[in-house]
Amino acid sequence: MVPQIVLITGCSAGIGLATAKRLAFDVDQRYIVIATVIVMSEKAELVAAVGDALDKTVFIRELDVTNDKNISDVVRDVIRVQGRIDILINVAGLAFNEIPERVTREQIDKLFNVNTIGPIRLAQAVLPHMKERQAGKIVTVSSDMSRQAWPYFDIYSATKFGVEGFFEALAASVRAFSIRVCLVEPGPIATGLLGGLQNDMKRLINDETVNEIDHRQLVGLNRDVSDMDKTRSADDVAADLTTRCLDVDEPVLRHLLLEDKFMKEATEVLADLTGERGVAFMRQQLGH
């Protein structure tokens, strides 16, 4: 079997690293992984994780998903060296929570550039090649917050809604080229990103300039955020991504990864076309 060539973003830690490691050590050696990090100074954890697989089934490249030239150069070079790109996996992402009116334009631009525009530009870069071959998969790690927006995660939720809109539309047009699009939507994952969000929440709660109502709601929401480290791991998501999107010839578009106890509520919220059930659910999380 000829190994599939997989380009993955955001491999310095978390889901990207876990996915790169899982594919690099695939027992049937079905993959050659091009694992990318934003700068080479952040590759140490990845190098340690892949061990002897380095430069055999996994190769590390520098890739800034906000840099169009860098994207074009990496995609071109991978195709030149490996002959093709079979699978693109968009993982690189940022998150923060904040009082909505306090978010700066710089913060908005940064989050959209990484979470939304980056995956779109990567897809645009690989599509001509995949369309010519009439084969390929594009997998993007999104979030359950693309389905149900969370208060005080307003901008993060918006970036995920945005990226899902693009790939939902793309999924329909590229099936005629035998290209499949997958959106992987994890709930809370125990990663460094989650730790940063928990620190953001503590900072806001301790900020005496925060409006009294906002403060009260943040305290209510913090009960859920504090419990998020008891949830699933990056390895769990990597396993689901592999079995649901890569091991299946014709995977479905969306893969919502929630524990069973949360899936019922999510299903009911998504079925309500007025949106009011979702607002009511989030108000409960805020302590109302």
VMD Tcl script that draws the C-alpha trace (Angstrom):
set ca {
  {0.00 0.00 0.00}
  {1.33 3.44 -0.94}
  {1.32 5.71 2.14}
  {-0.97 8.73 2.06}
  {0.70 12.14 2.34}
  {-0.80 14.14 5.20}
  {-0.15 17.83 5.85}
  {-1.06 18.88 9.41}
  {-0.95 22.36 10.96}
  {-0.52 23.24 14.62}
  {1.65 20.29 15.64}
  {3.70 21.90 18.41}
  {1.23 20.68 21.07}
  {-2.30 19.47 21.72}
  {-4.49 17.88 19.05}
  {-2.04 18.58 16.21}
  {0.82 16.86 18.00}
  {-1.37 13.93 19.07}
  {-2.64 13.45 15.51}
  {0.84 13.65 13.98}
  {2.14 11.08 16.48}
  {-0.79 8.72 15.94}
  {-0.41 8.75 12.15}
  {3.39 8.53 12.28}
  {3.16 5.35 14.37}
  {0.29 3.80 12.41}
  {0.83 0.05 12.64}
  {0.22 -0.43 8.92}
  {2.41 2.57 7.98}
  {-0.40 4.09 5.94}
  {0.80 7.68 6.30}
  {3.69 10.03 5.65}
  {3.10 13.02 7.88}
  {4.25 16.57 7.20}
  {3.82 18.03 10.69}
  {4.06 21.82 10.81}
  {4.87 24.25 13.61}
  {4.70 28.03 13.49}
  {8.45 28.33 14.23}
  {11.08 25.64 14.58}
  {11.88 26.77 18.12}
  {8.51 25.22 19.10}
  {9.20 21.73 17.73}
  {10.83 20.19 20.84}
  {7.71 18.50 22.20}
  {6.84 17.14 18.76}
  {10.38 15.79 18.22}
  {10.25 14.03 21.58}
  {6.80 12.58 20.84}
  {7.63 11.08 17.43}
  {11.08 9.75 18.41}
  {12.54 7.34 15.87}
  {9.77 8.10 13.39}
  {11.32 11.51 12.70}
  {12.43 11.85 9.07}
  {10.94 8.42 8.34}
  {7.17 8.63 8.63}
  {7.02 12.19 9.96}
  {8.79 15.31 8.70}
  {8.67 18.69 10.43}
  {8.16 21.92 8.51}
  {7.75 25.52 9.60}
  {4.36 26.98 8.66}
  {2.66 30.18 9.78}
  {-0.99 29.82 8.76}
  {-1.37 33.61 8.65}
  {1.37 33.97 6.01}
  {0.09 33.40 2.47}
  {3.55 33.03 0.93}
  {4.57 30.53 3.58}
  {1.41 28.51 2.89}
  {2.04 28.50 -0.88}
  {5.71 27.58 -0.45}
  {5.02 24.67 1.91}
  {2.21 23.22 -0.21}
  {4.31 23.52 -3.38}
  {7.36 21.95 -1.74}
  {5.42 19.02 -0.25}
  {3.90 18.24 -3.65}
  {7.32 18.54 -5.29}
  {9.05 16.24 -2.80}
  {6.26 13.77 -2.00}
  {4.42 13.89 -5.32}
  {1.03 14.82 -3.87}
  {-0.99 15.83 -0.82}
  {-3.72 13.32 -0.04}
  {-5.00 14.81 3.21}
  {-4.94 18.30 4.75}
  {-5.66 18.50 8.47}
  {-6.20 22.03 9.83}
  {-5.56 22.06 13.57}
  {-3.73 25.32 14.38}
  {-5.90 27.55 16.55}
  {-6.06 30.19 19.26}
  {-8.65 31.01 21.91}
  {-9.37 33.50 24.67}
  {-12.37 34.73 26.64}
  {-13.10 38.35 27.48}
  {-15.80 40.91 28.16}
  {-17.13 41.36 24.58}
  {-16.82 45.14 24.35}
  {-13.26 45.02 25.67}
  {-11.94 42.88 22.84}
  {-9.56 44.93 20.70}
  {-9.49 45.01 16.90}
  {-6.00 43.52 17.07}
  {-7.31 40.55 19.09}
  {-10.22 40.05 16.68}
  {-7.92 40.11 13.65}
  {-5.45 37.70 15.25}
  {-8.11 35.12 16.14}
  {-9.82 35.27 12.75}
  {-6.49 35.12 10.89}
  {-5.49 31.90 12.66}
  {-8.82 30.15 13.24}
  {-10.77 31.10 10.13}
  {-8.67 32.62 7.36}
  {-5.73 30.24 7.90}
  {-7.73 27.04 7.26}
  {-9.48 28.68 4.30}
  {-6.16 29.71 2.73}
  {-4.69 26.22 3.26}
  {-7.71 24.69 1.57}
  {-7.39 27.11 -1.33}
  {-3.73 26.15 -1.68}
  {-4.35 22.39 -1.90}
  {-7.59 22.44 -3.89}
  {-6.14 22.89 -7.41}
  {-3.91 19.86 -6.81}
  {-6.70 17.75 -5.31}
  {-9.15 18.73 -8.05}
  {-6.64 17.80 -10.73}
  {-6.16 14.38 -9.12}
  {-9.88 14.13 -8.27}
  {-9.01 12.81 -4.84}
  {-8.33 14.12 -1.36}
  {-9.62 14.91 2.09}
  {-9.68 18.21 3.96}
  {-10.21 17.85 7.70}
  {-10.61 20.89 9.94}
  {-10.65 20.75 13.73}
  {-13.38 23.15 14.79}
  {-15.21 23.17 18.14}
  {-18.55 22.43 19.74}
  {-18.70 26.23 20.08}
  {-19.32 26.31 16.33}
  {-22.71 24.75 17.11}
  {-23.54 26.55 20.37}
  {-21.82 29.89 20.98}
  {-20.66 30.54 24.54}
  {-20.93 33.92 26.26}
  {-17.57 35.59 26.92}
  {-16.12 33.35 24.19}
  {-17.85 35.55 21.62}
  {-14.96 36.06 19.19}
  {-13.70 32.48 19.43}
  {-17.21 31.20 18.72}
  {-17.50 33.59 15.79}
  {-14.26 32.29 14.24}
  {-15.54 28.73 14.46}
  {-18.95 29.60 13.01}
  {-17.10 31.33 10.17}
  {-14.76 28.47 9.31}
  {-17.65 26.01 9.38}
  {-19.65 28.14 6.96}
  {-16.84 27.99 4.42}
  {-16.23 24.26 4.70}
  {-19.94 23.38 4.72}
  {-20.31 25.17 1.38}
  {-17.08 23.66 0.06}
  {-18.14 20.14 0.99}
  {-20.98 20.18 -1.52}
  {-19.03 21.54 -4.49}
  {-15.96 19.32 -4.16}
  {-17.73 15.97 -3.90}
  {-17.96 16.01 -7.70}
  {-14.13 15.88 -7.60}
  {-14.17 12.94 -5.11}
  {-12.85 15.25 -2.38}
  {-14.34 14.86 1.11}
  {-14.51 17.60 3.73}
  {-14.73 16.86 7.47}
  {-15.39 19.18 10.40}
  {-14.29 17.71 13.73}
  {-16.05 19.48 16.61}
  {-14.58 18.55 20.01}
  {-16.01 19.65 23.30}
  {-13.59 20.74 26.05}
  {-10.17 19.10 25.67}
  {-7.46 18.96 28.34}
  {-4.71 20.90 26.55}
  {-2.57 23.98 27.14}
  {-5.21 25.99 25.29}
  {-7.76 25.05 27.93}
  {-5.37 26.10 30.69}
  {-5.09 29.52 29.10}
  {-8.87 29.89 29.00}
  {-9.15 28.95 32.67}
  {-6.55 31.60 33.51}
  {-8.48 34.17 31.45}
  {-11.60 33.39 33.45}
  {-9.79 33.81 36.79}
  {-8.36 37.13 35.60}
  {-11.78 38.46 34.67}
  {-13.36 37.32 37.93}
  {-10.62 39.09 39.90}
  {-10.89 42.29 37.82}
  {-12.63 44.89 40.00}
  {-13.47 47.06 36.97}
  {-15.80 44.40 35.53}
  {-19.48 45.31 35.64}
  {-21.36 43.69 38.55}
  {-23.72 41.74 36.27}
  {-20.86 40.51 34.08}
  {-18.95 39.50 37.21}
  {-21.88 37.52 38.58}
  {-22.33 35.72 35.25}
  {-18.61 34.99 34.97}
  {-18.65 33.38 38.41}
  {-21.53 31.16 37.26}
  {-19.79 30.24 34.02}
  {-16.52 29.55 35.81}
  {-18.03 26.50 37.49}
  {-18.18 24.83 34.07}
  {-14.82 26.16 32.88}
  {-13.11 24.91 36.06}
  {-14.44 21.40 35.43}
  {-13.20 21.28 31.85}
  {-9.85 19.73 32.81}
  {-11.74 16.58 33.80}
  {-12.72 15.98 30.20}
  {-11.27 14.23 27.14}
  {-7.66 14.37 25.94}
  {-5.95 15.39 22.70}
  {-5.22 11.70 22.10}
  {-8.96 10.97 22.27}
  {-9.65 13.57 19.57}
  {-6.81 12.26 17.40}
  {-8.30 8.76 17.65}
  {-11.79 9.98 16.72}
  {-10.43 12.08 13.85}
  {-8.57 9.09 12.46}
  {-11.36 6.54 12.75}
  {-14.16 8.86 11.63}
  {-12.44 10.83 8.84}
  {-9.33 8.98 7.62}
  {-10.31 5.33 8.00}
  {-13.58 5.92 6.12}
  {-13.60 6.33 2.35}
  {-16.61 8.65 2.34}
  {-16.85 10.31 5.76}
  {-19.76 12.57 6.67}
  {-19.22 16.30 6.99}
  {-19.66 16.94 10.73}
  {-18.35 15.03 13.74}
  {-19.57 16.46 17.05}
  {-17.43 14.94 19.81}
  {-19.38 15.30 23.05}
  {-19.94 12.93 25.92}
  {-23.35 11.24 25.85}
  {-24.63 13.29 28.80}
  {-24.14 16.50 26.77}
  {-25.31 15.18 23.39}
  {-29.02 15.18 24.28}
  {-28.97 18.86 25.23}
  {-26.93 19.73 22.14}
  {-29.40 17.89 19.90}
  {-32.36 19.76 21.40}
  {-30.61 23.13 21.15}
  {-29.71 22.57 17.49}
  {-33.27 21.50 16.64}
  {-34.75 24.81 17.84}
  {-34.91 27.14 14.82}
  {-35.71 30.17 17.01}
  {-32.41 29.94 18.91}
  {-34.19 30.59 22.20}
  {-33.46 27.17 23.66}
  {-29.75 27.83 23.21}
  {-30.04 31.26 24.85}
  {-31.93 29.70 27.78}
  {-29.33 26.95 28.16}
  {-26.46 29.45 28.22}
  {-28.28 31.65 30.73}
  {-28.42 28.61 32.99}
  {-24.65 28.24 32.65}
  {-24.34 31.89 33.69}
  {-26.26 31.22 36.89}
  {-29.71 32.51 35.96}
}
mol new
graphics top color blue
foreach p $ca { graphics top sphere $p radius 0.5 }
foreach p [lrange $ca 0 end-1] q [lrange $ca 1 end] { graphics top cylinder $p $q radius 0.2 }
display resetview
